[in-house]
């Protein structure tokens, strides 16, 4: 129940941040960190799937992904049924949100966006959509001037609080004031841990990396197969080109 409650809040509020995240990141905030996307690491994808279901799926849907497709990342059908089916009892169903769309629209003015293709749709000048999400979920800090009590370096004045703060703890950014041409500029230098979370900073970064990796895989489940097939096609074309070149030379050698 506690996980579902946290997931409900996380998924609901994440929609507020994601809906315009890339636009705000382009207008201000820090540079995006490179996301450690590992779409061929089954353990990472499985942990990301667990985080996604627990913290996102209560409000967001992934309407283009079926639960039984998770067998592609090494989960058995029984594992999916036992651990991930919170919003349906059929493993062949799509990942639908637990929230009622009519209630969501009445409460919040709009339905939370579908997350199936989020990592593909949020790319920008700062990097890929995975880079944005990875940075966004790791740059929250306490800000008592905000209604939610939180702010975000990647998405300044974000309306979404830090729903994963129990995992990460509380941090505050450290800025250094630099004088340039008579103007003072605050430059971000790093983080100061105020309260520890249930995870170490490294563990939290890895967890977010797993979540983002799963979302990147979910946006194109066939990408690993496509890459493997593409490599073999290129090798075939290379060998065939050599054969064709030699045949061409043999055909024209007696032609003057």
C-alpha positions as MATLAB code, in Angstrom:
seq = 'XXXXXXXXXXXXXXXXXXXXXXXXXXXXXXXXXXXXXXXXXXXXXXXXXXXXXXXXXXXXXXXXXXXXXXXXXXXXXXXXXXXXXXXXXXXXXXXXXXXXXXXXXXXXXXXXXXXXXXXXXXXXXXXXXXXXXXXXXXXXXXXXXXXXXXXXXXXXXXXXXXXXXXXXXXXXXXXXXXXXXXXXXXXXXXXXXXXXXXXXXXXXXXXXXXXXXXXXXXXXXXXXXXXXXXXXXXXXXXXXXXXXXXXXXXXXXXXX';
ca = [
       0.000    0.000    0.000;
       2.807    2.388    0.867;
       4.566    1.700   -2.439;
       1.343    2.215   -4.347;
       0.668    5.487   -2.538;
       4.172    6.731   -3.304;
       3.792    5.580   -6.871;
       0.449    7.370   -7.215;
       1.964   10.648   -6.042;
       5.126   10.132   -8.101;
       3.315    9.342  -11.307;
       0.801   12.118  -10.895;
       3.303   14.828  -10.194;
       5.811   13.592  -12.737;
       3.347   14.526  -15.451;
       3.567   18.166  -14.414;
       7.324   18.125  -14.786;
       7.581   16.031  -17.944;
       4.897   17.786  -19.969;
       7.121   20.790  -20.614;
      10.429   19.653  -19.195;
      12.530   19.913  -22.317;
      11.287   23.434  -23.037;
      12.169   24.692  -19.583;
      15.500   22.928  -19.658;
      16.293   24.759  -22.869;
      15.385   28.090  -21.305;
      17.436   27.649  -18.159;
      19.019   25.179  -15.788;
      22.191   23.159  -15.977;
      23.670   21.027  -18.725;
      22.223   17.544  -18.991;
      24.318   14.646  -17.755;
      24.889   11.696  -20.037;
      22.455    8.946  -19.063;
      24.054    5.522  -18.499;
      21.527    3.804  -20.746;
      22.069    0.042  -20.854;
      19.301   -1.447  -22.948;
      21.139   -4.768  -23.224;
      21.643   -5.207  -19.456;
      18.803   -7.445  -18.295;
      19.358   -6.826  -14.562;
      19.272   -3.057  -15.087;
      16.122   -3.246  -17.207;
      14.371   -5.494  -14.689;
      15.118   -3.105  -11.824;
      13.997   -0.198  -13.999;
      10.732   -2.008  -14.753;
      10.119   -2.477  -11.036;
      10.728    1.215  -10.348;
       8.542    2.213  -13.280;
       5.603    0.099  -12.124;
       5.928    1.194   -8.482;
       6.442    4.924   -9.041;
       5.012    5.795  -12.462;
       2.277    3.434  -13.552;
      -0.286    4.459  -10.949;
      -0.921    7.705  -12.814;
       0.844    7.349  -16.161;
       0.085    4.789  -18.797;
       2.416    3.096  -21.233;
      -0.302    2.312  -23.728;
       2.029    0.894  -26.392;
       3.656   -1.652  -24.088;
       2.167   -4.936  -22.903;
       3.185   -6.592  -19.658;
       4.045   -9.849  -21.409;
       6.619   -7.966  -23.526;
       8.687   -7.790  -20.337;
       9.641  -11.387  -21.019;
      12.054   -9.859  -23.549;
      14.110   -8.488  -20.627;
      14.381  -11.858  -18.907;
      11.289  -11.920  -16.691;
       9.080  -14.980  -16.619;
       5.328  -14.699  -16.926;
       4.978  -15.790  -13.302;
       7.419  -13.106  -12.118;
       5.440  -10.504  -14.024;
       2.188  -11.690  -12.441;
       3.633  -11.849   -8.925;
       5.546   -8.565   -8.902;
       4.315   -6.161  -11.561;
       0.585   -6.616  -12.159;
      -0.827   -3.890   -9.922;
      -3.238   -2.321  -12.403;
      -4.564   -5.437  -14.154;
      -4.795   -9.184  -13.652;
      -3.991  -10.116  -17.246;
      -0.387  -10.364  -18.334;
      -1.377   -9.679  -21.940;
      -2.870   -6.269  -21.132;
      -1.174   -2.987  -21.940;
       0.362   -0.915  -19.157;
      -2.623    1.191  -18.256;
      -2.683    3.690  -15.428;
      -4.673    2.917  -12.316;
      -6.121    6.416  -12.229;
      -9.527    7.105  -13.761;
      -9.017    9.446  -16.766;
     -12.196   11.413  -15.992;
     -11.140   11.938  -12.396;
      -7.626   12.896  -13.441;
      -8.958   15.522  -15.822;
     -11.340   16.830  -13.176;
      -8.685   16.986  -10.465;
      -5.715   18.251  -12.458;
      -7.139   19.746  -15.630;
      -5.501   17.149  -17.897;
      -4.660   13.479  -17.987;
      -1.055   12.540  -17.121;
       0.840   11.926  -20.381;
       1.645    8.477  -21.681;
       5.271    7.551  -20.976;
       5.871    4.897  -23.611;
       7.820    7.209  -25.924;
       8.936    9.799  -23.370;
      12.675    9.227  -23.840;
      12.296    9.687  -27.596;
      10.102   12.780  -27.400;
      12.100   14.787  -24.833;
      15.382   15.089  -26.692;
      16.700   18.583  -27.228;
      19.819   20.628  -27.826;
      21.179   19.443  -24.489;
      21.092   15.752  -25.346;
      18.715   12.843  -25.627;
      15.438   12.458  -23.806;
      17.143    9.878  -21.593;
      19.803   12.467  -20.702;
      17.114   14.944  -19.733;
      15.202   12.492  -17.539;
      18.396   11.237  -15.901;
      19.454   14.780  -15.041;
      15.984   15.914  -14.028;
      15.437   13.111  -11.524;
      18.828   13.751   -9.887;
      18.870   17.541   -9.504;
      16.141   18.241   -6.967;
      16.862   20.355   -3.915;
      14.949   21.872   -1.016;
      13.538   25.337   -1.694;
      11.183   26.710    0.947;
      10.186   29.574   -1.338;
       8.296   27.128   -3.548;
       4.824   25.840   -2.790;
       6.008   22.239   -2.979;
       9.153   22.873   -0.965;
      11.316   21.664   -3.856;
      13.106   23.056   -6.883;
      15.137   21.539   -9.683;
      18.301   22.675  -11.448;
      17.379   21.021  -14.737;
      13.846   22.421  -14.603;
      13.907   25.677  -12.597;
      10.690   26.468  -10.694;
       9.339   23.016  -11.371;
       5.818   22.376  -10.101;
       6.581   18.796   -9.129;
       8.062   17.951   -5.722;
      10.832   15.438   -5.289;
       8.824   12.227   -4.967;
      11.951   10.092   -4.682;
      13.446   12.119   -1.854;
      13.263    9.245    0.611;
      15.641    7.327   -1.636;
      17.997   10.202   -2.368;
      17.673   12.226    0.828;
      17.821   16.009    0.902;
      20.554   17.958   -0.808;
      21.301   21.561   -1.532;
      23.303   22.934   -4.440;
      26.546   24.793   -3.834;
      27.111   27.874   -5.973;
      30.170   30.034   -6.429;
      29.773   33.702   -7.268;
      32.002   34.805  -10.119;
      32.510   38.428  -11.090;
      32.658   39.124  -14.816;
      32.580   42.591  -16.410;
      31.071   44.040  -13.271;
      28.329   41.436  -13.034;
      28.080   38.612  -10.510;
      27.177   35.176  -11.850;
      26.332   32.182   -9.687;
      28.029   29.052  -11.020;
      26.966   25.610   -9.833;
      29.858   23.797   -8.144;
      28.330   20.671   -6.616;
      26.027   19.260   -3.954;
      25.944   19.230   -0.174;
      24.049   16.360    1.468;
      21.689   17.729    4.112;
      19.879   14.523    5.073;
      20.816   11.019    3.935;
      18.350    8.879    2.049;
      17.801    5.156    2.095;
      20.279    4.917   -0.787;
      23.786    6.230   -1.106;
      24.325    8.838   -3.845;
      25.888    6.173   -6.057;
      22.999    3.755   -5.468;
      20.449    6.449   -6.239;
      22.203    7.419   -9.472;
      22.267    3.755  -10.468;
      18.554    3.361   -9.665;
      17.647    6.387  -11.779;
      19.904    5.069  -14.523;
      18.024    1.761  -14.420;
      14.668    3.534  -14.596;
      15.764    5.650  -17.546;
      17.269    2.606  -19.261;
      13.952    0.795  -18.988;
      12.089    3.785  -20.386;
      14.585    3.974  -23.263;
      14.087    0.261  -23.956;
      10.311    0.618  -23.686;
      10.347    3.361  -26.321;
      11.823    0.875  -28.826;
      11.905   -2.726  -27.551;
      13.300   -4.021  -30.849;
      16.307   -1.709  -30.869;
      18.816   -4.369  -29.741;
      17.595   -6.766  -32.419;
      17.719   -3.981  -34.997;
      21.343   -3.228  -34.132;
      22.368   -6.894  -34.296;
      20.640   -7.401  -37.634;
      22.143   -4.169  -38.939;
      25.683   -5.332  -38.137;
      25.183   -8.614  -40.004;
      23.649   -6.783  -42.974;
      26.653   -4.457  -43.176;
      29.054   -7.413  -42.991;
      27.139   -9.185  -45.754;
      27.197   -6.090  -47.959;
      30.928   -5.676  -47.372;
      31.676   -9.284  -48.383;
      29.277   -9.094  -51.330;
      30.939   -5.866  -52.502;
      34.335   -7.600  -52.611;
      32.859  -10.536  -54.562;
      31.130   -8.175  -56.993;
      34.326   -6.193  -57.520;
      36.300   -9.333  -58.337;
      33.576  -10.620  -60.692;
      33.527   -7.281  -62.440;
      37.285   -7.407  -62.870;
      37.137  -10.981  -64.225;
      34.323  -10.103  -66.672;
      36.090   -7.113  -68.182;
      39.678   -8.362  -68.191;
      39.490   -9.631  -71.797;
      37.488   -6.681  -73.086;
      39.602   -4.104  -74.838;
];
